[in-house]
Amino acid sequence: MESETICYDLQESIVVITLNRPDALNAMNVEMRDSLKGAFSKAENDEDVLVVIITGAGRAFCAGADLKRFTRDYEHFKQTGEPSRFYDLSLPKRMAFFPKPIIAAINGPAVGVGMTMALACDIRLASESASFGCPFTRIGLTPEFGSTYFLPRLVGYAKAAEWTLTSRIIKAQEALSTGLISEAFEPGVDVVAEALKMARTIAAMPGAAILSTKKLLRQAMDLNLHETLEAERAVFQNCQKEHEHFLAVTRVMEQIRGK
């Protein structure tokens, strides 16, 4: 797909979506938001796509929303009394309920919507030069993109409260130690290349099992243990009916016999 604000790179069963406003540190504007909605819709509807990677061009992942937009929104409100139309829930919902695994390859600062968008991903990998922040209170706003749902579940209530209420910036090592990210790669390591390695590992698995596992993990965030056990049984039994399952078991048994 063509867009000036993102790049969409299909590599077999993996799509790499790159935020492409490097001169603005990939700050989110309306054009980027709308292009991202289109990109995730395209990836969801493409049956050949199993994994999506999202990253940023240049030295930042995403430095937040374009601040000029906020001043324009305020002036618009003063003149018309109408709230901002920039806060559109379609992208947060598209990513939060996306059925396929999303890996965030965080190559630099992920601030504001850059961080909250990453929270909606399933796996977050980062370079050691990456930093994170939810500085909404600093500019008189509140967290968005579902971050007050995801962040406490990832790092616990106390850390989520500290980070959001103080608006402080978190370095990659702290993000790693609290479970916000899965890996923090040393300088010189290409985080997108590492994300592609992981994506290829995932994409090599039977597709039904991958999609069903993500669905179970997302559901479990809101289900009790009894409901989770019932959901796991139903999905497990459905996967047993898949020919992919038979082929995978046969392949593993052959590998064991070959040792």
N, C-alpha and C positions, 0 to 999 in steps of 0.2 A: 504494500500500500504506500502511496505517496503522501508525505507530510514534511513540512519544514521544521517541525518541532520534535518529531520522533523518527527513529529508523526501525524498520521491521525486517528482520533477517531470519528467514526460514532455513534451518539446517536439518534436513531430514525430518525427524519427529520432534525437533526442538526449535522454539522461536526465541530469538534474542531481541527484546525491545529496548532500544537505547534512547533515553531522554537527550534531545539534541539541541540544547540552547547553551553551549559551553561558555559563550561570552557572558551570559547571565547566570552562570553556575547552575544551569538547568532549572531556574526558577519556574514555577508552574504559572502558566497563563491560560486563558480560555482556550486558545488554539491547542495547546498541549493537552489540556484536560479532555477536550473533545476527541483529539487524535488517539489518546490512550483508550478511551471508551471504544472507539472503532477497532483498535488493535486487539483488545481483549475479546471483543465480540467475534472478530475474524478468527482468532486462535481457538476460541471455544467451538465455533462451528466447523472448523477443519478437523475431520476425524483422524487425519494423519498426525496431528500435533498431540503430544503427550505431556510435554513439559514446557513452561515458559520461564525465561530469565529476564529480569528487568535490571538495567544498569544506567549509568550516566556517561555522557561524553565529556572528555576533558578531565579536570581535576576534582569535580564534585559529582555526587550522586544527584542530589536535588537540594538546593539551598532554601526551599520553602516557596511560598507563593510570591508572586510579583507584588512588592509593597506598594507600587504605584496604583495597583488595583484597589487597595484598601482606601486610599485617599479619594479616588474617584467614586467608590461606593458610598463613602461618608457624605461627600458633596451631593450625590444623587439622593441619598436619604433625606438630607436637609431640605432639598428642593421639592421632593415628591412625597416623602413619608413612606416610601416603599423600601423593603429590605433588599439586601444584595441578591442578585441572581447568580452570582459566581458560586455560591455555596449550593452546589447541585449534588444530590445524593446518588446519582446514577453511576459515577465512577467508583465511589466507595462500595456500593452494593455489588457492582460488577466484579470487583476484585475480592471482596469478602466472601462472596458466594460462588466464585469461580470454581468449576468442578475439577480442574486439572492442577497439579502441583506448580507453584510459583516460587522461584528462587530469586531473592534479591542479591545481586552482586554489587555491594556497596563500596565504591571505589574512592570515596571522599566524603565530605560533609553531607549528612542527611539531617536536615533541620526543618522544623515545622511540618508541612505536608510531606516533605522528603522522608522524615522519620515515621510519621503516622501511616503513610502509604506502605512503607516497608513492613510495618507491623501486620498489615493485612496479608503479607506473603507467608508461605509455609516454612521456608528456610531462609535465614539471613547469613550470608558470608560477607566478610569485610576485610579490607586492607587495614594495616595498622595506622595508616594516615586518616582513616575514617573517623568521624566524630558524629555525635547524635545530640539532638536537643528538641524539646517541645517548648519553645519560648513564647507561648501564647499569652501568658499572664503579663509578660514584659511589655506587650503592645496592647494590653487591655482586652484580650480575647480569651477564649476557652478552647481546649483541645477538640479535634474533629476527626473525621475519617474512621470513626469507631475506635479511636485510640484509648478511650477510657474503659472500653470493653477488653481490648487485647492486652494493653500494657500491664495491668495488675495480674492478669493470668500468666504473663511471661516472667515478670520479675518480682511479683508480690506487691501487695497494697502499699507498704511503707516506702519502697523505692519509687513506685509509680507516683505516690503523693509528693515525695521529695523532688523528683525530677520535674514534675509539671508545675508545682507551686513555686519553686525557686527559679524555673526557667534556665537552670544551669546546663552547660554543655558537658556531655559524657564522652570520654575517650574510648577508643576501641577496646583496650584491656579491661576497663570496668564493664563495658557492654558484654564482653566475653564472660567475665566472672559472674555476672548476674543472670546469664542465660538469654540476654537479648539477642546475641548472635551466636552462631555455632562455631565459627572459626574466625581468627584474626591473623591474616597472612603478613609475613615480613615484607618490608619494602623491597620492591623489585619483582615480587610475585604478582602475576596477572590474575586478579580476582575473577575476571570473566572466564579465563581459561580454566580456573579451578571450578567455577560454577558449571561450565560445560562438561567437565569430567563427571561431576556429580549427576548432572542432568542425563548424561549418556548411561550411567549406571541405572538410574531410575527408569529411563525409557526402554532399557533392555528387558525389563520385567514384563510379565503379561499385563496388558493394558487394563483389563477389567479389575485385576487385583489392585493396581495402583489407584484407579479412580475410586474404588470402593473403600480402600484404606483411608484415603483423604476424607471421604464422606464420613466414615466412622469417627475419625479424630475430631472433625469439626462438630459433629453431633454430640460427642461425649462432653464437650465443654458446657452443654446445657442439660444433659441427662443425668439422672441418678444411676447408681450402679446396677440396679435391677433392669432399668431400661436399656442401659449400655450392653448388658449381657444378652438381652433379647435381640437387640439390633445386630450385635456381632454374630450371633447364631444364624440369623436370617441371611446376612450377607455372605457368611462363610459357606452356607449351603448353596447359595446362588453361584458362588465362584466354583464350587465343585462340579457344576453342570457345564462349565465352559471348556471347550476343546483346548484352549490355551493352557488350562490347568493340567489336562492330561499330557500334553506335549512337554510342559515344564517338568512334571514329575518324572516322565520317562527319561528326559535329558539328564536330570540329576541322578537317577538310578544308574544310567549308563556311565556317568562320570565316576560314581562310587565304585562300580565294578571294574573300571579301568585303572583304579589306583593299586 
